[in-house]
Amino acid sequence: MNRRTARTSLAVALLGIGVWQMGAGGWIHAKAALAQVLLANAWTRTQIGVDAVAPWPWADTWPVARLEAPRVEADMLVLAGGSGRTLAFGPGHLDGSAMLGKPGMTVIIGHRDTHFRFLRDLLPGDTLNLTGRAGRVHRFTVRERQIVHKDRARLAMDVPGLALITCYPFDTVTTDGPLRYVVLADPVATEPLDNAMPITTAAAPAR
């Protein structure tokens, strides 16, 4: 193989790798968007009284709440559990934290570059709406934002409230960093389902 042919082969290989990576990234976005559609259908069944509705036959999670941040136009469904497999499809309710409507801190975690990207735009005073399976809308007001080390993070789990957690920084290309971005919100009120708007599947932030 001469030098020119070698350079050409290398260029084609690098281009192929780039196209493959862009395709993989596109697949991640497409999977997240499709999941929201299927989850919306499962949530509709949940709202009429069916418990633990799997959004697809092999799913090991199901929607347990709907999260809205009206000012930043974020609207998404929250899934049961916080495994990496679950978080690929949406934010997850952390096992061991308070169930919605129960005493204590409700903790929801999500990926910084998909569903929880909107956390960077939340400000103290913003309203968060969390609708439970029973059809009641629990309203919270953002109190503060924190950047903490994962090994030193502490939450008062017996205090009523909502904590939204994602990785930090938002724009880094590395994964599994030690920092976490935490949004803490205080409960304000609980209202009937009639005051909630219909679920929209296009509002989940993309990478």
N, C-alpha and C positions, 0 to 999 in steps of 0.2 A: 504494500500500500504506500503510495507516494505521500509527500507532506500535504499537498493540496487536498487529496482525497481524505486524509486523516482529519484535516481541519473541518472539512465538510461533514464528515461522519459525526465529529464531536458536536458541531453546531446543531445537527439534526437531533442528536441524542438529548442535548440540553433543552431544545425546544420541546421535545416530547415530554421531558420531565416537567417542564413548566405547564404545558397543557394538561398533563395528568393532575398536577397539584391544583390548578384552577378548577378542573372538573371535580376533584374531591371536595374542594371548598364549596362549590356549587351544590354538590349532593348534600352536604351538611345543611345548607340553607333550605334546600328543597324538602329534606326530611323533616326539619323543624316546622316548616309551613304546613306540610301535609298532615303532620301529627296534630296540629292545632285544629284542623278541619275534623279529623276523626275524633279528637277529644271533645270538640263542641257537640258532636252527635251523642257521645257518651254522657256528657253533662246534661243534655236535654232529658235523657232517660233518667238520670240521677234525680233531676228536679221533680219528676213525677213519682218518685218513691222507690225506684229500683236501686239497690245497694251495690256498691263496688262494681260498677259497670266497666268491664275491660274494653278499651277503645278498639282493639284488634285481637284476634283469637289467642295469640301467644303473649300478650301483654301481661306483665306481673305488677302493673300499677294501674291507677284509675284516678279520675278527677275528684278532688275533695273540696275545692273552693274555686272561686273566681276572684282574681285580683285586678283592681283598676286604679290607675293614677290619672285622674281626669285632666289635670293641667298639662301633662306631657303626653296625653293621648295613648297611654299604655293600657292594654286590656288583654288578659291572658288567663288560662286555667292553671291551677296549681294541682300537682299530682301527689299521690301518696308515696312517701319515702324520699330519701336523698341519695340514692346510689348513682354512680356515673351513668348507668344505663337509663335510669329515669330522667336525669337532668339533660340528656340528649334531646328529649322531647318536650321539656318544659320545666319550670321551677318546681321544686319539691318541698313538701311539708316535712320538716326534720322529725324523725322518730324520737320520742321522748319529750318533745316540747308540747305545750298545751294545744289541745284540739280547739278549733274555732268555737268561741262561745263558752269555753271552760276556763276556770281560774288559771292564771299564770301567763307566761310569755309564749306566744305563737311564733315559731321560727320557720322562715321560708328561705331556701337557698336556691341559687341559679347561676348559670354561666354569664360571665361579664360581657361576652361577645355575641350573645344571642338574646335570650329572653330578659336578662337582667341588665342589659346595657343601659336601660332608661334610668337606672339608679343614679348615674352620674349627674342627671339633670334635676333630680329632686332637691327641693329646698325646704328648710324649716318652715312650718306653717302649711305645707301642701297637704291635701286630703288624700287618703288612701281608702278605698272601699274593698272590703273582703266579704263576699257572699258565700255562705255556707250551704251545705247540702239540704238543710231544713228550709232554705229560701229566705233567710234573713240577712240583711246587709249590715255588716259591722263597720262603722266608720272610725278611722284613726287620723290623727294629725301628726305629721313628721315633727319630731322634737329635735333631733340632732343627727349628724353624720360623723362616723369615726373611721379612722384607718388604724388597724390593730395588727399585731403579729399573731398568727394563728395559735402559737404556743402560750400566749399570754392573754388571749381574749377571754373575757368573763361576762356572762349575762346573768342578771338577777331573774332566774327562771320562775320565781314565785310572785313576781310583780306583773300585773296585767299589762299587756302591751303586744306590739308586733315588731319583730326584728327581721329585716331583709338583708341577706348576706351574699356577697359575691367576692371573687378574687380581685386583687388590685396589684398594679395599675391596670386601667382599662385598655390601654393601647399597646401594652407590651406584647412581643411576639413569643416570649417564653411562657411555659406552663409550670404549674405546681410551685409557684412562688410562695413565700411565707406570709405575705400581707393579705388582709381581708378588708373589704369596704363594707361597713355596717350602717344601715339606716334604722334608727329607732323611732317608733311612733307610739303615741299614747291613745288609748280608746276614747272616743267621743260619744258615740250613740249607736243604737241598734234600731234598724228600721225594717218594715215589711218588704217583701220582694217586689211589691208594686212600684217601688221607687227606683228600681234598678233598670238600666237600659239593656237591650238585647246584646248577647255576646257577639263580638266581631272577631273574625279569625285573622284579619290583616293587620291588627294593631301590635302584634308582638314584634319587638325590635329585632332587626336582622344583624348579622355580623358585619 
